[in-house]
Amino acid sequence: MRYLHTMVRISDVDASLKFYCDLLGLKERRRSDRPEHGYMLIFVSADATPDAEIELTYNYDVETYDGGRNFGHLAFRVDHIYESCQRLMDGGVTINRPPRDGRMAFVRSPDGISIELLQEGESLAPAEPWASMENTGSW
């Protein structure tokens, strides 16, 4: 058996690619646009783990996706958590759980998918503005 991917439904292709690729740093690996069947699939993954893909599924019939905590979250290890969070915040993403401990943060995708960011190696020393930043919303 081999793990293939996790599927996440998206409601806006451009907003999702900006979040997952431009801000989070994943790469688009391939795309299958099947308007005759009502959907588009976009596969993204991190350079370090190209086989661990996320399938972003866009359905042409507009649908509202209600997030549930039963899904949990996607987790990514990052080289520098403060720089990653700053890049996301500069791109308009709310840092729901700031990396006060220099190790872990949570954000949400445009469709409300919870994303956990974990510092590679040892935790970074606490630093501002992160150390005193309050939680926002839920993750």
C-alpha positions, 0 to 999 in steps of 0.5 A: 500500500502507498499513500497518494493524496488528501482531497480538499474541496475549494471554491475559488481556484485563484485564491486557493492557488495563491494560498497553497502555492504563493504563500504556503510555498507548495508547487502545482504538480499537475492539473486535470480540467474536466468542465464537461464533467463539472470539475477541475483537479489541481495537485500540489505538494512540497518540494521535499515530499512531492509524493505527498500531494493535496488534491484541490478539487474545484466543482463548477457547480457552486457549492458552500463548504462548511468546515467541520472539526472532524477533518482535523488539519493538514500539517507542514514542516517549515524551515523558519516558522516566523518567516513563514507566518510573516509571508502568510500574514503579508499575503492577507492570511490571518494567523489563528494560532501564532507561533508564540512558542517558536514551534507551532502555528495554525492558519486557515485556507480560503475555504477554512481548511486548518493548516498547522505549521511546525518549525523544522528542528528545535523551536526558535527563541520566542520573538515579537510580534509572535510572543504576545500575539493573541489567538484569532478565531479557531483552527 
